[in-house]
Amino acid sequence: MSRGALISVIYRKTLQLKLTELKDSKPVTLMSTDVQRIAAGLEFVHDSWASLIEIPIALWLLYRQLGLGFLSPILVALGRSILWL
């Protein structure tokens, strides 16, 4: 949905350009790749805010099932992220 809206905006702007400015116009050629990158980046925005809700709920559910064993996935994730750096 955002991809179509971005392409529409770029296309409308391109139609409003004067003929002298159209020679140097790169928006139409870059429209597909740039818009695809923006749309892909917007997907991660939703993943990040949703994970802020999912992680506490998952940890609470693990605590209800395992007790203090719910700490092990946290330790593994922290250890793995430290090794990743």
Sequence and secondary structure as in RCSB ss.txt:
>XXXX:A:sequence
MSRGALISVIYRKTLQLKLTELKDSKPVTLMSTDVQRIAAGLEFVHDSWASLIEIPIALWLLYRQLGLGFLSPIL
VALGRSILWL
>XXXX:A:secstr
 HHHHHHHHHHHHHHTS HHHHTT  HHHHHHHHHHHHHHHHHHHHHHHHHHHHHHHHHHHHHHHHGGGGHHHHH
HHHHHHHHH 
